[in-house]
Amino acid sequence: MVIQLINTGERTGRLGEMFEQIADFYDPEIEYTMRNLTSLLEPAMLLVMGGIVTFIALSVLLPIFNLINVIRR
């Protein structure tokens, strides 16, 4: 469809108007796709951030626990 609109715009000399029609057609579709993509990406980002926080917490707490075990012996 885009190629046909561009060809028509070139033939009639109204290429700018055809690009506006293409943009008007695809703008809601792109917005819908981006909304779906971000809704799918949100849980993945939460899992990644949870993993990072867990790693940092373990890297701080494990040496403390090891030190407590050494002191008790």
Phi, psi and omega in degrees: 000319181297317181296320179295320178294321178294317177299316179297318179297321178292320182292321184270348181082016180241052183295322179298319179294323179292321177295324176295320178295319178297316180295318178296325180288316186272346182300309178295326180293320179293320179296319178296316179295318179294322178296318178294319180296317180291327177290331176280329183281334184300312178296325179295319178294323177297319178295318179296315180294322176298320177295320179295315180296318178298317179298315180295317180297317179293323180292337177273317188279326182299316176298326178294315178296321177296321179294321178295319178296324179291320181292323181293333183280000000 
